[in-house]
Amino acid sequence: MAIISCPRCAKKISDKSQTCQHCQLDMTGMSAERKHHLAIEARDKKMQGALNQSMLALILFLAGFCFLYFWALEPDGYEAIVSQGMIAAGFLWYIYARARLIYLKRKN
Ligand SMILES: [Zn+2]
């Protein structure tokens, strides 16, 4: 018995099992080509998700800047704190999403 990656969810499963216990993918009679195709689809979906996340993070980051300069006129007001929070969260989220994208690219 060997441990392989599920073609759809990429979690570890036994090569003897016909169904993935994580995502319930039925592999009965599935060809190697079909499994490979599913694995590529799953990877592309994950990469697209990470790319979308990095775009959202960038928008949050930029929106934080816009609020800080055009809306939060009082430096100690709660608007300034909210803006700075958006900038910080957007920045960290962006770094995380980019790092995930690089990791996914390297893995394949
Ligand atoms: Zn699975």
Residues whose N, C-alpha, C, O or C-beta is under 5 A from the ligand:
A	BS01	ZN	C6 R8 C9 A10 C20 H22 C23 L25
